Amino acid sequence: MINDNQQVQRRILLGIVAVMVLASVWIVDQSAQADSAAAVRQVAQADQEADQEAGQTIPPTPTESPADESPKGFMQIVFSGGWAGFLIILLLLGLSLTAAYLVFEQLMTLRRSDIIPAGLGERFRELLAAGKVAEAEALCREQPSLLSFVLLNGLSEIEGGWTAVEKALEDATAEQSARLYRKIEYLSVIGNIAPMVGLLGTVIGMIFAFHQVAISRGSAGAGDLAEGIYQALVTTVGGLIVAIPSLGAFAVFRNRVDQLVVEASYMSVHAFAPLKRRRSGSQKPPPAPPRVRPQKD
């Protein structure tokens, strides 16, 4: 249970992190393009120097026009896929930002100090053993968390005996477990949808590529067809890039939720142990039936 101010601060932090990630991707792409261009110039210059030393006269290499240049950077490849590829990449970008937001939010939420505050279970047990039910309830309200929510639900049924308290603990634990699972399930959904979205973009790109071959009546060469295909495959790569980390994070957070929920369930039952012993000790066993002695003849 996180208050509204903490949620707003975490969302602002996650927004800043998302902007930094996008900026870093753009910087890496620009640096990769610059390195590629510099490497091409160095190779061309080395070839010219080697030819001059050999005494060969090499005609100047004609410069390629911008229309004949193939996209070299990732962003250029993305935008070269046409409006359909751009929309698919935009959808994948939205899914990736959503997955990143969920990952950072769960990293900040699924912490032991927020789910199971230190010392809460032991202190609650001591107060309950001393018969201070009101103080135990106030302690839980002062430290809102999953464990305190479960303990408060158990206290609400304390008049009904241990059976009612145990049922309330189980129901509260199941409710809180479902609440934690509800958010991380979105990571699984994103991990399953992203490859399908990428495959959709690839199929659309393949349709456009073969359509160009059809309207050219087979005059398009293998290079033209290959260019259309590799531009279409960019969306599949983008879908896999989004899906693999999302599914991995889902598995990690699912195990984390299981661990925390099991520990909270054990601590809640342990905290109500004095009530269980008190109720079982107050029930006296029924008297034994009288023994009937056989009559002698």
BATORLO-311423 format. One line per field, with one value per residue: z, y, x of N, C-alpha, C in turn; residue number from 1. Coordinates in pm, 1 decimal. Atoms other than C-alpha are relative to their C-alpha. Layout:
N
nzz = (Z,...)
nyy = (Y,...)
nxx = (X,...)
cazz = (Z,...)
cayy = (Y,...)
caxx = (X,...)
czz = (Z,...)
cyy = (Y,...)
cxx = (X,...)
pos = (NUM,...)
This chain:
297
nzz = (0.0,17.6,4.8,131.4,25.8,44.6,135.1,92.8,10.3,76.4,140.2,55.3,17.1,112.5,121.2,25.4,46.2,137.7,88.0,7.2,84.8,139.1,39.3,15.3,125.7,110.8,1.0,48.3,143.6,70.5,-6.6,88.9,137.0,19.2,7.0,126.8,106.3,-13.3,43.5,146.2,54.7,-22.1,93.5,134.3,4.8,1.1,132.5,93.7,-24.0,48.6,146.4,41.7,-17.6,104.1,128.4,79.8,7.2,-27.6,18.1,-124.5,-26.0,-1.2,-127.0,9.9,-27.2,-120.7,26.3,12.4,-123.9,-85.4,-139.4,-79.2,-141.4,-38.7,21.3,142.9,43.0,-50.0,79.4,139.6,16.6,39.9,-107.8,-74.2,-90.6,-103.1,-98.6,-78.0,-90.8,-101.4,-94.5,-79.1,-92.8,-110.8,-83.0,-72.3,-108.4,-102.2,-70.4,-83.6,-114.6,-91.1,-62.8,-101.9,-107.7,-82.9,-75.5,-114.6,-79.8,-58.0,-96.6,-125.0,-99.4,29.7,-8.5,-135.0,-81.8,-99.6,-137.6,-15.7,-44.2,-138.5,-88.2,-0.6,-79.0,-141.0,-44.6,-3.9,-114.3,-119.7,1.8,43.7,137.3,55.4,32.2,116.9,117.4,27.7,55.7,141.2,76.6,10.5,99.5,106.5,84.3,26.0,-124.1,-90.4,52.3,-35.7,-145.1,-33.0,35.3,-103.5,-121.9,14.5,-26.1,-120.6,-87.2,49.3,-32.0,87.6,133.1,76.1,22.6,102.0,129.7,37.7,41.4,131.7,99.4,16.7,70.4,140.7,62.7,20.6,99.9,130.3,30.9,45.1,127.8,104.6,72.1,73.1,111.8,120.0,63.6,79.3,117.0,93.0,55.0,98.9,109.8,76.4,119.3,99.2,66.1,89.0,113.7,85.3,79.9,98.7,105.9,81.2,80.8,104.9,101.0,79.5,78.8,113.7,85.9,88.4,102.4,90.3,88.9,92.6,89.4,-18.8,33.4,-122.0,-27.8,-133.6,-96.5,-36.1,-84.6,-128.9,-77.0,-57.8,-101.8,-125.3,-64.7,-64.4,-115.3,-113.8,-97.7,-76.3,-96.5,-105.4,-84.9,-86.2,-97.4,-105.2,-63.6,-81.0,-136.3,-70.8,-53.9,-105.6,-119.3,-54.6,-76.3,-122.8,-92.5,-45.9,-109.3,-114.1,-63.3,-70.0,-121.2,-99.0,-46.3,-89.1,-126.7,-70.2,-50.8,-116.2,-112.8,-52.8,-81.8,-118.7,-88.0,-70.6,-76.0,-137.6,2.7,26.8,-120.7,-104.0,28.9,-17.1,-142.1,-74.7,22.9,-82.5,65.6,-59.3,-101.3,50.0,-37.7,-116.3,32.0,-47.3,-47.3,24.9,-117.2,-25.5,-22.4)
nyy = (-118.4,-115.1,-118.4,-65.3,-78.7,91.1,44.4,-109.8,-11.8,112.8,-16.4,-104.3,62.0,92.5,-81.0,-49.4,113.5,31.9,-102.4,25.3,117.2,-40.3,-85.2,83.0,74.9,-92.7,-32.2,118.2,12.5,-103.1,33.4,114.0,-50.8,-75.1,96.9,71.5,-88.9,-20.4,122.8,6.6,-98.3,46.5,109.2,-56.8,-73.2,96.7,61.1,-97.8,-12.3,121.0,-4.2,-101.4,56.0,100.6,-69.1,15.5,-116.3,44.7,-108.6,-34.1,76.2,-88.9,-5.4,48.0,-99.5,33.6,95.6,133.6,41.9,87.0,-45.3,64.4,-3.3,67.5,-90.0,-10.7,122.7,-5.5,-93.3,42.8,103.5,-53.7,-36.7,119.4,36.8,-102.8,17.9,120.1,-34.0,-90.8,83.5,73.8,-95.0,-17.7,121.0,4.7,-98.6,53.6,106.9,-61.0,-61.1,105.7,59.6,-91.1,-12.3,119.9,-3.1,-89.4,42.4,133.3,-1.4,64.6,-101.2,-47.1,110.7,57.4,-87.6,70.9,-4.7,-16.2,125.1,31.5,-96.6,32.2,122.7,-34.7,-73.4,91.2,89.6,-76.5,-36.7,-138.8,8.4,-135.4,-43.2,76.8,-59.0,-129.0,28.2,35.8,-118.2,-90.4,52.7,62.4,93.4,122.6,75.5,-67.9,19.0,135.9,5.8,-73.4,85.2,102.0,-61.3,-28.7,122.3,62.3,45.2,125.8,111.8,24.8,43.3,-119.9,-78.0,69.1,-23.8,-139.4,-11.6,60.2,-85.3,-123.0,33.9,24.9,-127.8,-77.2,69.4,-32.9,-140.8,-8.3,70.1,-70.2,-92.4,68.1,72.8,-83.6,32.1,120.2,-38.6,-70.8,97.1,83.6,-81.4,-67.1,75.4,1.5,-130.5,-0.9,89.0,-70.9,-96.0,72.6,49.1,-115.5,-37.3,100.0,-22.7,-115.4,34.4,82.3,-82.4,-73.8,94.6,30.0,-112.1,-16.9,116.4,81.5,-68.3,-34.4,94.9,60.2,-104.1,-76.5,85.1,18.0,-124.2,-4.7,103.4,-31.7,-108.6,57.0,80.3,-87.3,4.3,125.1,-20.6,-88.2,75.4,90.6,-81.5,-36.6,117.0,80.8,-54.2,-3.5,133.4,25.8,-76.3,60.5,120.0,-41.3,-63.5,101.5,73.4,-91.2,-11.8,126.4,6.0,-96.5,36.7,115.8,-47.6,-77.4,93.8,69.5,-93.4,-33.1,113.1,2.7,-111.0,34.2,123.2,-8.4,16.8,140.2,77.2,-40.3,59.7,145.5,30.8,-27.4,105.1,116.8,123.2,51.5,105.5,138.0,70.1,91.8,138.6,93.9,125.6,115.2,59.4,139.9,89.1)
nxx = (83.5,-85.4,82.8,7.4,-120.3,-104.9,32.2,-29.2,-145.3,-53.0,36.9,-87.6,-131.8,6.5,3.4,-135.7,-80.2,39.3,-59.1,-144.1,-21.3,19.0,-112.7,-119.8,14.1,-25.8,-142.3,-71.8,24.2,-77.0,-142.4,-23.6,-3.2,-124.6,-109.9,8.5,-44.7,-144.0,-68.0,6.6,-94.9,-137.0,-27.9,-15.4,-126.6,-109.5,-3.7,-56.5,-143.3,-65.5,-2.8,-97.6,-133.3,-22.2,-12.3,119.9,87.0,136.0,95.9,70.4,123.7,117.0,73.3,137.0,103.5,74.2,108.1,-54.1,-62.1,80.7,0.0,-105.1,33.5,124.2,112.7,22.8,67.5,137.6,79.0,3.5,100.7,129.2,91.7,42.3,-108.7,-13.8,106.7,-29.6,-109.5,54.4,73.7,-99.3,-61.8,93.7,-3.8,-127.4,5.1,90.2,-71.4,-103.2,68.9,42.4,-117.9,-51.4,98.5,-5.8,-125.1,17.8,115.1,-20.3,-109.4,39.3,37.4,135.0,95.3,-8.6,-83.9,-81.3,46.5,144.9,60.5,-37.6,65.3,143.3,15.3,-14.9,118.9,114.2,-18.6,32.1,140.7,16.5,48.6,7.0,-135.5,-43.2,65.3,-64.5,-132.5,15.7,40.5,-114.4,-93.3,79.0,-74.7,76.1,12.4,92.2,135.2,40.9,20.8,123.2,114.1,10.6,53.1,143.2,76.1,-54.2,107.9,53.8,-86.3,-114.2,43.0,35.4,-122.8,-78.8,65.5,-22.9,-139.6,-14.2,65.9,-77.1,-124.1,33.8,33.7,-121.9,-79.7,57.7,-29.7,-138.8,-12.7,74.5,-87.5,-106.2,58.6,-11.8,-128.0,21.8,80.3,-88.6,-93.4,68.0,53.0,-106.0,-43.1,106.9,-0.2,-115.5,27.0,94.8,-75.9,-80.8,89.5,39.1,-116.2,-18.3,103.6,-41.4,-118.5,39.7,85.5,-89.9,-46.3,110.9,31.3,-112.3,4.6,-118.8,-125.1,-71.6,-106.1,-4.6,-37.3,119.9,82.8,-65.7,11.9,133.5,15.7,-69.9,72.0,118.4,-39.9,-32.4,108.8,-12.6,-108.2,51.2,91.5,-75.9,-72.8,95.3,61.5,-92.4,-14.0,128.7,27.4,-97.6,38.6,122.7,-36.9,-69.4,94.3,95.0,-64.9,-12.9,131.7,26.7,-81.5,46.9,134.1,-14.7,-55.7,102.3,100.5,-57.4,-13.1,132.1,44.8,-85.6,37.5,123.2,-18.9,54.6,145.8,29.3,-26.4,94.7,130.3,-8.4,-16.7,122.9,98.1,-27.8,46.4,124.9,-26.1,2.4,124.4,-19.5,-29.8,102.0,-59.2,85.6,60.7,-36.4,112.6)
cazz = (0.0,-129.3,-77.5,-364.8,-323.9,-357.2,-668.2,-831.5,-752.5,-893.5,-1212.5,-1262.4,-1209.9,-1457.6,-1714.5,-1675.8,-1715.7,-2034.2,-2184.8,-2098.5,-2263.4,-2583.8,-2586.3,-2537.0,-2826.0,-3052.9,-2949.7,-3006.1,-3348.9,-3449.4,-3328.5,-3516.9,-3836.9,-3787.2,-3721.3,-4028.5,-4251.4,-4110.6,-4166.8,-4530.2,-4592.3,-4435.6,-4649.8,-4965.9,-4881.5,-4810.8,-5143.1,-5331.1,-5162.3,-5242.2,-5606.7,-5631.4,-5490.8,-5747.4,-6026.5,-6142.4,-6254.3,-6107.0,-6227.5,-5955.1,-5797.4,-5873.9,-5565.6,-5502.5,-5515.4,-5204.5,-5380.5,-5437.4,-5085.6,-4864.5,-4508.9,-4272.8,-3929.8,-3733.4,-3746.8,-4122.4,-4168.2,-3953.3,-4153.9,-4484.7,-4423.1,-4528.2,-4332.1,-4241.7,-4100.1,-3917.7,-3752.2,-3649.8,-3503.4,-3325.8,-3170.4,-3064.5,-2913.6,-2710.0,-2590.5,-2497.9,-2296.6,-2118.5,-2037.6,-1911.8,-1691.5,-1546.6,-1481.5,-1297.3,-1104.9,-987.5,-891.9,-662.0,-538.6,-479.3,-192.7,131.3,336.6,156.7,158.1,494.7,725.5,959.9,1311.4,1237.3,1279.4,1604.4,1758.4,1659.7,1815.4,2142.8,2163.3,2080.8,2343.8,2599.5,2501.8,2356.9,2046.7,2000.3,2014.5,1762.2,1523.5,1560.7,1488.3,1160.8,1055.1,1124.0,882.9,573.3,378.1,249.7,584.5,783.7,550.9,611.6,987.7,999.8,818.6,1072.5,1361.5,1216.5,1264.9,1604.3,1778.0,1558.7,1684.8,1517.5,1229.3,1120.7,1164.6,956.2,676.7,682.5,660.1,361.0,179.5,243.4,127.9,-192.1,-260.4,-214.2,-419.8,-707.3,-680.1,-714.8,-1001.5,-1187.1,-1278.8,-1371.1,-1596.5,-1833.9,-1892.7,-2009.0,-2238.0,-2389.3,-2430.1,-2624.9,-2834.4,-2939.6,-3163.5,-3328.8,-3399.1,-3541.7,-3757.6,-3884.5,-3994.3,-4166.3,-4356.1,-4467.4,-4581.5,-4772.1,-4945.9,-5054.9,-5170.4,-5388.5,-5511.5,-5648.9,-5827.8,-5971.1,-6106.9,-6260.5,-6440.6,-6297.5,-6399.5,-6038.1,-5944.4,-5642.9,-5479.6,-5493.9,-5348.1,-5075.1,-4974.8,-4928.8,-4730.3,-4484.9,-4427.2,-4349.0,-4107.9,-3891.6,-3729.5,-3634.8,-3472.7,-3286.9,-3163.1,-3033.3,-2865.2,-2675.1,-2603.4,-2467.2,-2178.5,-2099.1,-2059.7,-1860.1,-1625.1,-1589.0,-1476.1,-1224.9,-1075.8,-1061.9,-851.1,-636.6,-572.4,-486.4,-235.6,-65.0,-49.5,104.8,367.0,447.8,482.4,719.1,930.1,958.4,1083.8,1321.8,1453.1,1546.7,1719.9,2073.2,1976.0,1842.1,2157.6,2378.3,2199.6,2197.9,2567.4,2675.0,2524.6,2784.0,2659.0,2709.1,3014.3,2954.8,2953.2,3271.0,3262.0,3294.1,3505.2,3405.3,3651.6,3811.6,3808.3)
cayy = (0.0,305.0,651.1,885.4,1106.7,811.2,692.2,1036.3,1056.8,711.5,788.9,1107.5,911.7,647.1,917.3,1064.1,720.6,657.3,988.3,906.1,563.6,715.8,978.7,715.1,507.9,811.7,897.2,540.3,536.8,864.5,751.5,422.7,609.1,838.1,542.8,360.4,661.7,721.5,357.6,373.4,689.3,536.0,223.3,427.3,650.8,349.2,191.3,510.7,541.5,178.8,228.6,545.8,366.2,88.4,347.7,275.1,546.3,490.9,697.3,884.2,685.1,839.8,947.2,778.6,993.5,1017.1,816.7,523.1,515.4,233.0,317.4,247.1,352.2,187.1,493.1,523.8,160.2,217.7,518.9,351.2,88.9,324.0,435.1,78.6,-7.0,324.6,261.5,-89.9,40.9,317.0,54.6,-153.4,157.8,214.4,-146.6,-118.5,199.5,36.8,-268.6,-48.5,143.7,-179.4,-318.9,-8.9,18.2,-342.3,-297.5,-15.4,-187.2,-548.8,-472.9,-663.6,-344.4,-246.4,-590.6,-727.3,-446.7,-557.0,-640.5,-600.1,-966.9,-1011.5,-691.7,-785.9,-1129.0,-978.1,-738.3,-1012.4,-1242.6,-962.5,-917.1,-567.8,-603.2,-227.7,-160.7,-439.1,-286.7,58.5,-91.1,-238.0,89.2,277.7,53.2,-3.6,-304.5,-642.7,-807.2,-541.1,-573.5,-947.9,-904.5,-645.4,-882.8,-1150.3,-912.7,-827.7,-1191.4,-1246.4,-1281.7,-1577.7,-1790.5,-1936.3,-2094.0,-1757.4,-1585.4,-1849.6,-1812.4,-1432.7,-1463.8,-1694.1,-1465.7,-1153.2,-1324.7,-1444.4,-1095.0,-925.7,-1192.2,-1132.7,-758.1,-805.2,-1052.1,-820.4,-574.2,-818.5,-1005.0,-707.6,-798.1,-1141.9,-986.3,-752.9,-1040.4,-1238.4,-949.9,-787.7,-1077.1,-1091.5,-719.1,-752.9,-1045.6,-839.8,-567.1,-822.5,-973.8,-629.3,-544.9,-872.1,-799.7,-458.4,-605.2,-871.2,-617.5,-412.2,-721.3,-787.9,-438.2,-434.6,-762.6,-937.4,-672.7,-600.0,-761.8,-968.3,-662.8,-471.3,-766.4,-819.5,-453.2,-472.4,-792.9,-672.4,-353.2,-565.5,-786.6,-484.5,-505.7,-870.9,-780.3,-496.9,-731.3,-982.9,-707.9,-604.2,-956.8,-1127.3,-884.6,-860.4,-1236.3,-1259.8,-982.7,-1148.5,-1475.5,-1297.0,-1087.6,-1386.1,-1580.3,-1273.4,-1233.8,-1603.0,-1577.5,-1264.4,-1389.1,-1720.8,-1541.5,-1300.1,-1589.9,-1775.7,-1464.7,-1386.7,-1736.5,-1720.8,-1383.4,-1529.2,-1831.5,-1697.6,-1678.1,-2032.0,-2169.3,-1969.7,-2098.4,-2458.3,-2441.6,-2299.1,-2590.8,-2869.0,-3223.7,-3389.7,-3620.1,-3985.0,-4206.1,-4413.3,-4756.3,-5026.2,-5318.3,-5653.2,-5814.2,-6139.3,-6426.7)
caxx = (0.0,174.1,38.7,-46.7,262.4,497.2,312.0,339.3,710.6,772.9,581.9,781.2,1102.5,991.9,911.2,1257.8,1413.4,1210.2,1324.6,1685.9,1652.7,1514.9,1787.9,2057.3,1917.0,1925.5,2282.9,2401.1,2237.2,2398.6,2740.5,2704.1,2624.8,2923.9,3156.4,3028.0,3080.2,3427.9,3522.7,3407.2,3610.7,3919.9,3891.3,3845.2,4141.4,4362.9,4266.7,4350.0,4688.9,4770.7,4676.1,4885.0,5188.4,5142.1,5143.0,4792.7,4561.0,4222.5,3931.8,3752.7,3475.5,3140.3,2953.9,2625.5,2319.8,2106.1,1836.2,2074.6,2212.5,2086.6,1983.3,2268.4,2141.8,1863.6,1639.7,1691.7,1591.7,1282.7,1167.9,1250.6,980.9,701.0,399.3,298.0,639.9,651.7,313.2,419.0,744.4,550.6,321.5,621.6,777.4,463.1,469.0,836.2,778.6,485.0,696.9,980.1,735.7,597.0,944.1,1064.3,738.3,758.6,1122.5,1012.9,694.9,796.5,1028.4,1026.1,1006.2,682.9,520.7,640.1,760.0,1035.0,913.8,543.5,454.1,647.3,512.2,156.8,202.1,321.7,26.8,-221.9,-70.7,-111.8,-477.6,-421.4,-636.0,-689.1,-316.4,-254.0,-507.7,-349.9,-6.6,-132.0,-290.7,31.6,227.2,9.8,134.1,21.2,92.5,-93.2,-394.4,-405.0,-368.5,-649.1,-881.4,-796.9,-868.2,-1209.9,-1315.5,-1154.9,-1490.9,-1577.1,-1291.7,-988.0,-1181.8,-1324.3,-987.3,-812.0,-1069.1,-1030.4,-651.8,-677.1,-923.2,-715.3,-394.8,-562.2,-698.3,-361.7,-185.9,-427.9,-367.7,7.8,-29.8,-266.6,10.1,281.0,36.4,59.3,424.8,316.3,56.5,316.6,560.9,300.1,165.2,494.9,617.1,274.8,285.6,637.0,529.1,236.6,475.9,698.7,405.0,290.0,642.6,671.4,341.9,469.7,801.7,641.5,388.4,676.4,805.9,460.9,403.8,752.7,667.5,971.1,1221.1,1310.2,1637.6,1728.0,1884.7,1556.4,1367.2,1627.0,1610.8,1234.9,1262.8,1527.2,1333.2,1025.5,1219.0,1300.9,957.0,1010.3,1341.5,1171.0,896.7,1148.9,1352.0,1038.4,910.3,1222.7,1291.9,919.3,878.5,1200.4,1088.9,746.7,906.6,1130.4,849.6,612.5,861.6,916.7,543.6,510.2,794.5,660.7,301.0,406.9,616.6,332.7,87.5,321.2,385.7,14.0,-67.0,230.3,110.9,-228.3,-76.5,-159.6,-527.6,-519.8,-362.4,-598.6,-907.9,-786.1,-688.1,-1023.1,-1213.5,-1231.1,-1255.4,-1594.4,-1622.9,-1556.8,-1864.5,-1917.7,-1780.0,-2036.2,-1925.5,-2048.2,-2286.6,-2184.2,-2422.0)
czz = (0.0,-11.5,-135.0,-31.9,-49.1,-141.6,-101.9,-18.8,-83.4,-147.6,-66.7,-25.2,-118.9,-132.6,-35.8,-52.4,-144.6,-98.8,-14.7,-88.0,-146.9,-48.9,-20.8,-128.1,-119.1,-9.5,-52.4,-150.2,-79.0,1.9,-89.7,-145.4,-26.9,-10.6,-131.7,-115.3,7.3,-45.5,-151.4,-62.4,18.0,-96.0,-140.6,-13.9,-4.0,-135.8,-102.6,19.8,-49.9,-152.1,-51.0,16.2,-105.6,-138.6,-90.0,7.3,13.7,-22.6,129.9,12.1,3.2,133.6,-22.6,32.7,124.9,-24.9,-5.7,128.6,79.6,142.1,83.1,147.4,28.3,-26.0,-148.5,-53.6,43.9,-88.5,-147.2,-25.3,-40.9,120.0,81.6,99.1,111.8,107.7,87.2,100.9,110.5,104.6,87.4,98.1,119.4,93.1,82.0,114.9,112.7,80.4,91.2,123.8,102.2,73.6,111.1,115.7,92.5,78.3,124.1,93.6,71.5,85.9,132.2,103.4,-24.2,15.5,142.1,83.9,110.2,140.1,18.5,53.7,144.7,98.0,10.9,85.9,148.6,53.6,9.1,116.9,131.1,5.3,-44.4,-147.5,-64.9,-39.1,-122.7,-127.8,-36.4,-61.0,-148.6,-84.5,-13.3,-106.8,-111.3,-92.8,-25.8,129.5,95.6,-47.7,36.7,149.9,41.7,-35.4,99.9,129.5,-10.5,28.6,128.9,93.0,-44.5,27.5,-105.9,-141.6,-87.2,-29.7,-109.8,-139.2,-46.4,-46.5,-140.3,-109.2,-25.8,-74.4,-148.2,-72.9,-29.4,-102.4,-140.4,-39.1,-49.7,-136.1,-114.2,-81.9,-78.5,-114.1,-128.8,-70.8,-85.4,-125.6,-103.8,-65.2,-105.2,-120.5,-88.4,-118.8,-107.8,-75.8,-96.9,-122.1,-95.2,-88.2,-107.1,-115.2,-90.0,-88.8,-112.8,-110.2,-89.1,-90.0,-122.5,-91.8,-96.4,-110.7,-101.3,-97.2,-95.8,-98.1,3.4,-32.2,122.4,31.7,141.0,105.1,43.9,92.1,138.5,85.8,63.5,111.3,129.0,69.5,71.1,125.2,121.7,105.7,82.0,104.2,115.2,93.0,94.0,106.3,115.4,77.9,94.4,138.8,77.8,61.8,110.4,128.4,63.4,84.3,132.3,101.5,50.4,115.2,123.7,74.2,76.3,132.3,108.6,55.2,94.3,135.6,79.6,57.3,123.7,121.0,57.6,87.9,128.7,97.1,79.3,79.4,144.8,5.2,-22.6,124.5,110.3,-22.1,22.1,147.1,79.6,-19.8,78.5,-71.9,65.7,99.6,-61.3,42.2,116.6,-47.1,62.3,37.6,-28.7,129.8,10.1,25.2,139.5)
cyy = (125.3,121.8,69.8,78.6,-87.6,-49.7,108.4,15.7,-112.6,11.5,108.0,-56.4,-94.9,74.7,54.1,-111.2,-35.4,100.3,-22.0,-120.6,35.1,86.7,-81.2,-83.3,88.3,32.4,-117.1,-17.4,102.1,-32.0,-118.5,43.7,74.0,-95.7,-75.3,86.9,23.3,-123.2,-13.0,97.6,-46.0,-113.4,53.0,74.9,-94.6,-68.0,95.3,15.9,-122.4,-2.0,102.3,-50.3,-105.1,62.1,-15.6,126.3,-48.1,116.6,28.5,-76.3,93.9,-8.7,-43.6,112.4,-37.7,-102.1,-142.8,-51.4,-87.9,53.7,-79.6,-3.7,-65.7,89.0,17.8,-123.2,1.6,88.2,-38.7,-106.5,51.1,27.2,-120.6,-43.4,100.3,-15.2,-122.7,27.7,93.3,-78.4,-80.0,91.2,26.7,-119.8,-7.1,100.1,-46.7,-110.3,57.1,65.6,-105.3,-62.4,89.5,15.7,-121.2,-8.2,87.0,-47.0,-132.1,-3.3,-54.9,102.2,53.5,-109.6,-55.7,90.6,-77.8,19.9,10.3,-127.8,-33.5,94.5,-27.1,-124.3,29.0,72.4,-91.8,-96.7,70.1,42.9,142.0,1.6,138.1,50.8,-74.9,53.9,134.3,-19.1,-33.0,120.9,100.3,-43.7,-70.1,-83.5,-120.6,-77.4,65.8,-13.5,-138.0,-11.0,73.3,-81.3,-113.8,54.8,26.8,-122.2,-68.9,-50.8,-134.6,-120.0,-22.2,-41.8,119.9,84.5,-63.6,20.2,142.5,22.6,-56.4,87.2,128.0,-26.2,-23.9,130.5,82.7,-65.8,28.5,144.2,16.5,-66.3,80.2,92.1,-73.0,-84.6,80.6,-24.4,-125.4,30.1,70.0,-96.7,-90.2,80.3,54.7,-82.9,-6.5,131.8,11.1,-87.6,62.3,101.7,-66.8,-50.0,115.0,43.9,-98.3,17.2,117.0,-33.8,-82.8,74.1,82.4,-90.3,-27.0,113.8,29.2,-115.5,-79.2,67.7,40.1,-108.8,-55.3,103.4,82.1,-81.3,-18.4,125.3,10.8,-100.7,38.4,119.7,-52.2,-78.3,84.6,-7.3,-128.9,10.8,88.8,-71.9,-94.2,77.2,40.9,-123.2,-72.1,59.3,0.8,-134.9,-37.7,73.3,-57.4,-122.7,37.4,57.2,-100.1,-80.8,87.5,14.8,-127.7,-6.8,92.9,-37.1,-119.2,43.6,79.3,-91.5,-73.0,92.3,36.8,-113.1,-8.2,111.4,-30.5,-129.3,11.0,-16.9,-146.3,-86.1,31.4,-65.9,-151.1,-38.2,22.0,-106.8,-125.5,-124.5,-51.9,-111.9,-138.2,-68.4,-96.1,-142.4,-91.5,-130.1,-116.8,-61.3,-147.5,-81.9,-62.1)
cxx = (88.4,-89.4,12.2,126.5,113.9,-26.4,30.8,150.9,59.4,-35.1,83.7,139.5,2.1,-6.9,137.1,89.0,-33.5,58.0,150.6,31.5,-14.7,115.3,126.7,-6.9,31.6,149.3,81.2,-18.0,80.8,149.1,33.1,4.6,130.0,119.0,-0.1,49.2,150.5,77.4,-0.3,98.9,144.1,37.2,21.1,131.6,118.8,12.0,61.5,149.8,75.2,8.3,100.1,142.5,32.6,12.7,-118.9,-82.8,-143.3,-94.8,-72.6,-131.5,-118.0,-72.6,-143.4,-96.7,-75.5,-109.7,50.9,61.5,-95.5,3.6,99.3,-34.7,-133.4,-120.9,-28.1,-70.9,-146.3,-86.0,-5.3,-105.2,-135.3,-88.9,-43.5,107.6,18.1,-107.3,25.2,110.9,-48.3,-79.3,95.3,71.4,-90.4,-2.4,128.6,2.0,-92.2,68.4,108.2,-61.2,-41.2,118.1,52.9,-98.3,3.7,130.3,-12.5,-110.5,24.6,125.5,-48.7,-45.8,-140.3,-104.1,-6.1,89.8,71.6,-58.9,-149.5,-64.4,30.5,-67.7,-149.8,-25.0,9.9,-123.4,-121.2,11.6,-33.0,-145.9,-26.6,-40.2,-3.5,138.0,53.9,-62.4,63.1,139.0,-9.5,-37.4,114.8,99.8,-77.9,87.3,-89.0,-21.2,-98.0,-144.6,-53.5,-29.2,-127.4,-123.2,-16.8,-57.5,-149.5,-87.4,43.1,-109.1,-57.1,86.6,106.9,-41.4,-34.6,122.6,84.3,-59.0,21.0,143.9,21.7,-61.0,79.8,130.9,-25.6,-32.2,124.6,92.6,-51.8,29.2,142.9,19.1,-62.1,90.0,107.5,-55.2,8.4,132.9,-11.9,-80.9,86.7,97.8,-61.7,-48.8,111.0,49.8,-107.4,-8.3,118.0,-20.2,-101.5,70.9,84.0,-86.3,-44.0,116.3,27.2,-103.7,38.5,118.1,-37.0,-96.5,84.2,54.7,-110.1,-27.1,114.5,12.5,130.4,129.8,79.8,101.1,-6.8,37.6,-118.8,-91.0,61.0,-11.5,-137.0,-18.5,70.2,-62.0,-124.5,35.5,35.7,-110.2,3.3,110.2,-46.8,-95.3,71.8,78.0,-91.3,-45.8,94.8,21.5,-131.3,-32.4,98.6,-34.5,-125.5,32.6,66.5,-98.3,-104.1,59.7,15.4,-132.3,-33.8,75.8,-54.3,-136.9,7.1,55.0,-103.2,-108.2,51.8,7.5,-135.1,-54.1,82.5,-38.6,-125.7,12.7,-48.8,-150.5,-36.6,20.8,-100.6,-136.0,2.5,14.6,-126.5,-105.3,38.9,-50.7,-126.8,30.6,-11.9,-128.2,25.8,21.7,-106.1,67.1,-94.4,-52.7,39.3,-124.1,3.5)
pos = (1,2,3,4,5,6,7,8,9,10,11,12,13,14,15,16,17,18,19,20,21,22,23,24,25,26,27,28,29,30,31,32,33,34,35,36,37,38,39,40,41,42,43,44,45,46,47,48,49,50,51,52,53,54,55,56,57,58,59,60,61,62,63,64,65,66,67,68,69,70,71,72,73,74,75,76,77,78,79,80,81,82,83,84,85,86,87,88,89,90,91,92,93,94,95,96,97,98,99,100,101,102,103,104,105,106,107,108,109,110,111,112,113,114,115,116,117,118,119,120,121,122,123,124,125,126,127,128,129,130,131,132,133,134,135,136,137,138,139,140,141,142,143,144,145,146,147,148,149,150,151,152,153,154,155,156,157,158,159,160,161,162,163,164,165,166,167,168,169,170,171,172,173,174,175,176,177,178,179,180,181,182,183,184,185,186,187,188,189,190,191,192,193,194,195,196,197,198,199,200,201,202,203,204,205,206,207,208,209,210,211,212,213,214,215,216,217,218,219,220,221,222,223,224,225,226,227,228,229,230,231,232,233,234,235,236,237,238,239,240,241,242,243,244,245,246,247,248,249,250,251,252,253,254,255,256,257,258,259,260,261,262,263,264,265,266,267,268,269,270,271,272,273,274,275,276,277,278,279,280,281,282,283,284,285,286,287,288,289,290,291,292,293,294,295,296,297)
